Amino acid sequence: MVFTLYVAGAVVQFKDFGTRQNFNLIIIAIKKPDGGMLFNPSFEAAIMPGDTAIAVGEEENLQKLAKILDPKVNVDRSKDKS
């Protein structure tokens, strides 16, 4: 499944919470508020408040990551490709 996650909290790096190791998710892009896209971000990429992370993985794992990125857990399923 492909999901988009809105980031509301602090600036984080994917390496800080082990996206692949701890959540078994792949981040395929980061969309910036100005519409710019960073495709295939490295594990050192920073994700800022207002960014949207586009991830692939199982829904349960995505929900766990969503709670870190946005405590309100805003998962947009309108772009799901299941």
Secondary structure, DSSP 8 states (H G I E B T S, - for coil): -EEEEE--SS-EEGGGTTHHHHH--EEEEEE-TTS-EEES--TT-EE-TT-EEEEES-HHHHHHHHHHH-TT--EE-TT---
